[in-house]
């Protein structure tokens, strides 16, 4: 793939993923007219219409779908190599500027804040801006540099780096357990009030050795939209909640929560660090990315 064709393919892949020239231009840090020109040039080069344009949306033609499948792996591989090479490169001078990092408020509080002092000691002129929210932030619209996603992700155009997954446990307050007469086996959950976070599955699948049990939360006592609300509701005795162990570790140590059915295990929650290729040109972004991978990445030493 020569340089000019790659530039055209890069623009086309961005438009195909966003179904929008405006959003593709924002991602590539260029003008809408430049993106449109590249799409037209690519269509002329392959002598085929690649996009269906209407007043409301933009979709791929059959030729466009084939072109996308041809180009996407090369574009993504090049972006990944550029990010990894940049993240490994030491900056030539003092690193300055701000870096916006989004993620679930509980994750930022329990995992990220404790490792920031070391980063700020190394890069005192960098200002991290933390955006705590359990909703899926639109990087381009909200000008986010790096994002931490909990749960399965479709990284799209962003580079995805796996971080250490979160171990999950069932939790309840001591008072609730006492009122229920304990919860000695999974079947007892049928009579217990449960707290469900709207972003998670209603099927709580647990394993003990070769035995698998699925409890379906068909009528949750309480539905919440953040991890912190789920934790606080469990502490207040409103129900049993399935939460990341690191989030409730202190509550369990202080007796505010109890690990319910500790002999049963749940699948871990994947955690992903997403980085925008267009933002990795900033040394401050690259250095924070490297720090996060070194501290909470799966392959950290």
N, C-alpha and C positions, 0 to 999 in steps of 0.2 A: 504494500500500500504506500504510494508515494506521498510526499508531504501535502500537496494540494488536495489530492483525493481524500487524505485523512481529515483535513480541515473541513471539507464538505460533509464527509461521513459523520464527523463529530457533531456538526450542527444538526444534521438530519436525525441522528439518534436522540439528541436532546429534545427536538421538536416532537418526535414520536413518543417519547416517554411522558412528556408534559401535555401532549395534545394542544400545545400552545406555543406560538412564536414568541409571545411576550415573556412567558416564563423561561423558555429556552434562552432567550437573550439575557435575562437576568442571571441565569446560571453561568453562562459563558462570558459574562461581563462584556457584552458588546451591544450593538444597537439592533432593533427589530429589522431595520432595513438590511443590515449586513446578513442576518440570519436568512431573511427572505431571499436575498440575492444568492446565497450559497445553495439553498434548496432548489432554486430555479436552475442554477448552474449544474447541480447534480442531476436533475431531471433531464436537462438537455444532453448531458454526457451519456446517460444510459438510455435516452430516447424513450422515456416512460413517465407517466404521471405517478408520483409516489404518495401524494396526499389528496384526500377529499376535503375540500374546504366549504363550510357553510357559515352562516352568520353566528351560529351558536357553538359549533365544535369543529374539530379537525381530526380526521381519522385516516388510517392507512388504507391505500388501495391494495389489491392482491400483490402487485409488483412492489409496493412499498413494504409490505410485510416480509417479502423475500429479501429485499434490500436490508431491512432492519436486522433480520437473522444473520445476514452475511457480515454486517458491519459491527454489530454490538459487542461481540467478544473482543475484537481488535481494539475498539475504542476503550472498553473497560480495562483491558490488560495494560494499555498505555497509561491510562489514568492511575491505575494502581501502582505501576512502576514509578511514575512521577511523584506520587505521594510518598511512597516508601523511601525513595532516594532523597526527597526533600526533608523528610522527618529525621533521616539519619545524618543530615548535614549540619555541622556546627555553624552558627551564624558568624559572620565576619566581624561584627561589632556589637555594641550593646543592643539588647533586645528590648524594644519598647512597644507600646500600644495596648489596646484592649482586646480581649477574646471573650466572645459570648458562648457560653456552654449551657445547653438545655438538658433537662432530665427530670425524672420524678423527684419531687421535693424530698421524700424520705431517703432516696438513694444519694442525692446530693448532700443531705445532712449527715447520714451515717457513714458513707464511703468516701465522698469527695472532699468535704471540708477538712477531715483529719489529715489528708495528704497535701493540702494546699500550702501549709507553712513552709515545707521543704522547697516547693516550687518557687514560692515568692522569695525565699532566701537566695535561690540561684538566679532569679530574674526579678529583682525588686522594682523594675520600671515597667513591668507588665501588670495590667489591671484586669483580672478575671471578672466577668459579669455573669452571674449564675441566674438562670431562668428556671425556676422550679414549677413543674406542671406535669400531671399525669396524662394530659391530652397530647396528641401527636402534633408537635409544632411544625409549621411549614417553614423550612429553613429559608427559602428565598424570600417569602413575604415578610418574615420577621427578622431577617438579617442575622441568622444564627450561624456561627462558625463551626461548632462541634455539637453533636447531640448524642445523648445516651438513651438508648431505647431498651426497655425491659419487655421481654416476650419476643415472639417471632417478628421479623421485619422483612420488608421488601426494600432493599437498599436503593434500587433504581440506579440513578446516576451517581449516588454518593458511594464513597469507599467505606466498606464495612470491616471493622476489626473486632473480633470476638473478645470480650472481657470475661472474667471469671463468673460463671453462672451462679445464681442464687439458690441455695437449698431451702426448701419449703417445709413448714411444719404446721400442724393444726394447733390453734391456741384458744384458750378460754380463760375467763377470770375464775379464781378459786371459789367465789361465791356462786357463780353459775353452775360450776361442776357439783358443788355441794347440793344445790337445789335439785339437780338432775339425778342425784345419787351416783355420780360418776359416769364416765363413758368408757367402760372396759373393753368394748369391741365396736368395730365399724357399724354394725347394724343398729347400734344405739343412737347413731346420728339421725335416724329417721324421726326420733322424738325430740331432737334438740333444735333450738332456734339457730339458724345459720346466717352469717353475714356474707354477702356476695359483692365483690367488686365488679362493676359492669363490664370492665375490660377483660375479665377472666372467664374461663369456661365454667359452666354450671355443673360439669361432671368432675368430681373429685376422685381421681383414680389413685389408689394406694396399693403398695405391694409389701408383702412380708415373706421373704424367701421365694418360693414358687407360687405363692397364693396372691391373687389379684382381686381387689374389691373396688367397685365403683359406686360411689354415693352421688346421686343426682340431686342437686339443690333445686327442687322443683317449685318450692314456695319459700323463698328466702324471707327471713324475718326483717332484714334490712338490706337495701341495695345502696352502695356508695360508689363514688367515682374516683377516689384517691386511696392510695395505700395508707396514708396517715389517718384518714377517716375510719378505715377498716380496723386499724390498730387501736385507735381510741375507743371505738365502739365495743371492741372485744374487751378492752380494759374496764369499760363501764358495765360489763355484764349483759350486753345486748344480744350476744350470740357467739357461736364458734366461728373462727375465721381462719382461712388458709393464708399464711403470710411467710415472707422470707425470714429465715432464722436470724439473720444479722439485724433485721429491723426490730425484732422483739427480744433480742438477747438481754438487754438491760432490764426490761420489764420482767422477764422470767427470773433473772438473778435477784431482783428485789421483791419477788413474790406477787407482783401485780398480774401476771399471767402464768398459765401452766401449759406445758407441752402436752397436748392430748394425743393419745395413741402413739407414744414415742417409738414403739417397736415397728410401726408401719412407716414406709418411706414413700415420698412423692417425687415425681420427676422434677429436675431442677429447672429454673426459669432462665432462659438464655438472656445474656446482656450484651448489647452491641454498641460500639462506639462508631458513630457515623461522622465522616468528615467530608466537607464539600471541596471538591477538587479546585474550584475557583478561589477558595480561601486559603489553601495550603501554601500559597506564595508568601504569606505573611509569616515572618520568623516566629512571632509570638504564638500564632496558631500551631505551627509545627512543633514548637517546644512544649506546649501544653499537651498536645497530642502524644508526643513521645513520653512525657511524664506519666500520663494516664495509663498508657500501654505498659510501661515499666512497672507501675505500682499495682494495677488491678488487671492486667492482661493475663490470659491463660498461661502463656509460656514465659512469664516473668521469672527471673532467677531469685 
